[in-house]
């Protein structure tokens, strides 16, 4: 059963390159969404539904249920796929991608969703300046440079079409998350300025996730993807091992979902890990909220 990795915006499959050499498993499929480093299929209009249909076809072709991992927009698309095609998914991991009608679109999304204004923003885009802004938003410098290097005219047009098709995506897709049957894991970055981490809890609740893992930065793809792919292979038994010793663990918070004895058997060690890290984490500005919500 391969692991299928789906990137977000503005990325390509190269988002996952730094982590692949750190994974024990080799059955990894990292996809490029149409228009993101690859040509658009004929007649493809880059709406969220077209991306979803395309993704379903890619997973169907594998011929067996997969461990599905999505970051950013990849989280939304894979979460929807796992909701409506549970036969295709063995496990699902969502990384920093809110699927919630209460989520307030970030300022760039609002620009991209506005006809005329979005086109002008794309026309005036300075790639070097945009890369610097991504770094300010906690993206590693090399990852930011790699992302903007592929931000050509096709990707720019695809981003505008995708965001304009998705203004109400939270209201449209969140109700279906309750139909997800695959074991789920949600991971999030505490420092992500675009994605308040309360939506990690909301997504965890909606998908009945086995755990919600919060780290200092959602863009440390090396740690997060290693955790996710390792977790998928073992249904979370190795998550604790994958995290211990990483520098970000000093500010990590692991919240085990309270699903009774079955969850405790499925997640050995996660609750103890979260408790041990909580003291170091408590300096975070939102510490009272997390202390109240800890399972």
DAUR-V485736 format. One record per residue. N is the residue number from 1. SS is DSSP state (A for helix, B for strand, O for the rest). OMEGA is omega in radians with two decimals (none if undefined). Layout:
# DAUR-V485736
n,ss,omega
N,SS,OMEGA
N,SS,OMEGA
This chain:
# DAUR-V485736
n,ss,omega
1,O,-3.08
2,O,2.98
3,B,3.13
4,B,-3.08
5,B,-3.09
6,B,-3.08
7,O,3.10
8,O,-3.06
9,O,0.00
10,O,-3.01
11,O,3.01
12,O,3.10
13,A,-3.10
14,A,3.05
15,A,-3.02
16,A,-3.04
17,A,-3.09
18,A,-3.05
19,A,-2.94
20,A,3.13
21,O,-3.14
22,O,-3.09
23,O,3.10
24,O,-3.12
25,O,-3.11
26,O,-3.11
27,O,-3.06
28,B,3.05
29,B,3.11
30,B,-3.02
31,B,2.89
32,O,3.02
33,O,3.12
34,O,-3.13
35,O,-3.13
36,O,-3.08
37,O,3.11
38,O,3.11
39,O,3.04
40,O,3.00
41,O,3.14
42,O,3.10
43,O,-3.10
44,O,-3.04
45,O,3.03
46,O,3.02
47,O,-3.12
48,A,-3.14
49,A,3.10
50,A,3.06
51,A,3.11
52,A,3.13
53,A,3.11
54,A,-3.12
55,A,3.10
56,A,-3.14
57,A,3.12
58,A,-3.13
59,A,3.09
60,A,-3.09
61,A,3.13
62,A,2.99
63,O,3.09
64,O,3.12
65,O,-3.03
66,B,2.93
67,B,-2.96
68,B,-3.11
69,B,3.13
70,B,3.10
71,B,3.07
72,O,3.10
73,A,3.04
74,A,3.08
75,A,3.13
76,A,-3.08
77,A,-3.13
78,A,3.08
79,A,3.10
80,A,3.11
81,A,-3.12
82,A,-3.14
83,A,-3.02
84,A,3.09
85,O,-3.10
86,A,3.12
87,A,-3.09
88,A,-2.93
89,B,3.01
90,B,3.04
91,B,3.11
92,B,3.04
93,B,3.10
94,B,-3.11
95,B,2.96
96,O,3.09
97,O,-3.07
98,O,3.03
99,O,-2.94
100,O,3.14
101,O,3.13
102,O,-3.12
103,O,3.10
104,O,-3.13
105,O,3.12
106,O,-2.97
107,A,3.12
108,A,3.11
109,A,-3.14
110,A,3.07
111,A,-3.10
112,A,-3.12
113,O,-3.08
114,O,3.12
115,O,-3.11
116,O,3.14
117,A,3.12
118,A,3.12
119,A,3.14
120,A,3.11
121,A,3.14
122,A,3.14
123,A,-3.09
124,A,-3.00
125,O,3.02
126,O,-3.01
127,A,3.13
128,A,3.12
129,A,3.13
130,A,3.09
131,A,3.12
132,A,3.11
133,A,3.08
134,A,3.10
135,A,3.08
136,A,-3.14
137,O,3.03
138,O,3.06
139,O,3.07
140,O,-3.03
141,A,-3.10
142,A,3.11
143,A,3.12
144,A,3.11
145,A,-3.14
146,A,-3.14
147,A,-3.06
148,A,3.14
149,A,-3.10
150,O,-3.09
151,O,-3.11
152,O,-3.08
153,A,-3.14
154,A,3.12
155,A,-3.13
156,A,3.12
157,A,3.14
158,A,3.12
159,A,-3.14
160,A,-3.11
161,A,-3.13
162,A,-3.09
163,A,3.13
164,A,3.09
165,O,-2.91
166,O,-3.08
167,O,-3.12
168,O,-3.05
169,A,3.14
170,A,3.13
171,A,-3.09
172,A,-2.99
173,A,-3.09
174,A,-3.12
175,A,-3.11
176,A,-3.11
177,A,3.12
178,A,3.11
179,A,-3.13
180,O,3.14
181,O,-3.13
182,O,3.00
183,B,-3.02
184,B,3.04
185,B,3.10
186,B,3.05
187,B,-2.99
188,B,3.05
189,B,-3.14
190,O,-3.04
191,O,-3.10
192,O,-3.07
193,O,-3.10
194,O,-2.95
195,O,3.09
196,O,-2.98
197,O,3.00
198,A,3.12
199,A,2.98
200,A,3.11
201,A,3.13
202,A,3.13
203,A,3.08
204,A,3.10
205,A,-3.06
206,A,-3.10
207,A,-3.07
208,O,-3.05
209,O,3.08
210,O,3.11
211,B,2.96
212,B,-3.09
213,B,-3.14
214,B,-3.12
215,B,-3.11
216,O,-3.12
217,O,3.09
218,O,-3.05
219,O,2.96
220,O,-3.02
221,A,-3.14
222,A,-3.14
223,A,-2.99
224,A,-3.11
225,A,3.06
226,A,3.10
227,A,-3.04
228,A,-3.08
229,A,3.07
230,A,3.11
231,A,-3.10
232,A,-3.13
233,A,-3.00
234,A,-3.07
235,O,2.95
236,O,-3.07
237,O,-3.07
238,O,-3.10
239,A,-3.12
240,A,-3.14
241,A,-3.11
242,A,-3.06
243,A,-3.02
244,O,3.08
245,O,3.11
246,O,-3.07
247,A,-3.13
248,A,-3.10
249,A,3.11
250,A,3.12
251,A,3.11
252,O,3.07
253,B,-3.12
254,B,-3.12
255,B,3.11
256,B,3.07
257,O,-3.09
258,O,3.11
259,O,3.03
260,A,-3.02
261,A,-3.12
262,A,3.12
263,A,-3.14
264,A,3.11
265,A,-3.08
266,A,-3.03
267,O,-3.13
268,O,3.02
269,O,-3.06
270,A,-3.12
271,A,3.13
272,A,3.10
273,A,3.14
274,A,-3.14
275,A,-3.10
276,A,-3.12
277,A,-3.01
278,A,-3.14
279,A,3.13
280,A,-3.11
281,A,-2.94
282,O,3.09
283,O,-3.14
284,O,-3.10
285,O,-3.11
286,O,-3.02
287,A,-3.09
288,A,3.13
289,A,-3.11
290,A,3.14
291,A,-3.13
292,A,-3.05
293,A,-3.07
294,O,3.14
295,O,none
